[in-house]
């Protein structure tokens, strides 16, 4: 029986066929490195995320302006911004990424169910600086090409790659690739269950081999963030907890400053 990850892949293929990623014009943007931004950060970096809907939680935030949110996240101290562009299950849009790009100077990650080089081309045209690739999708043969070929495609367009993993086998494979960053998703995309101990277990038992590790999903409190930092994550991606906040700038500051206080 197909699980939710297979459903995401099936619907992504339909979205690709629909022409959604056929972007006619290119947004001019200078290359901005998410990896370097993480490296230069004086705290454990927080990557914030712009998203309207989560398949597990439903509607997160209604009627928002991506540019306004991006500016608030930048002012709050985010080191980078992830923008959901998958339209079917996350109600994301390429337009949101374009608007965020115009509003801020931070590196922007395009987060989508990427299965085709057409999507990577779209990322470069709308002004992204990095793309998310999900190792499990390649393992299940959903992609049009290999993970090595997709990473090379991204690099050829001056895009960095965050390669997402969820278990030790995927992580060990990912650290040997040319991906710029390796993600650990605490949410199982097959079942949508979240467990922060996924990051803990993977990093306890495996060598990241100088790769920067981004822990993703499930961060709702300062204690969650501190836990993942203590596990060895180099950066933390936070979506729903920030998108649900009444004051996004202050919420980002709260997460960022908690790390400053801890590291002093």
Buried (B, 14 or more C-beta within 10 A) or exposed (E): EEEBBBBBBEBBBEBBEEEBBEBEEEBEBEEBBBBEBBEEBEBBBBBBBBBBBBBEEEEBBEEBEBBEBBBBBBBBBBBBBBBBBBBBBBBBBBEBBBBBBEBBEBBBBBBBBBBBBBBBBBBBBBBBBBBBBBBBBBEBEBBBBEBEEBBBBBBEBEBBBBBBBBBBEBBBBBBEBEBBBBBBBBBBBBEBEBEBEBBBBBBEEBEBEEBBBBBBBBBEEBEBBBBBBEBBBBBBBBBBBBBEBEEBBEBBBBBBBBBEEBEE
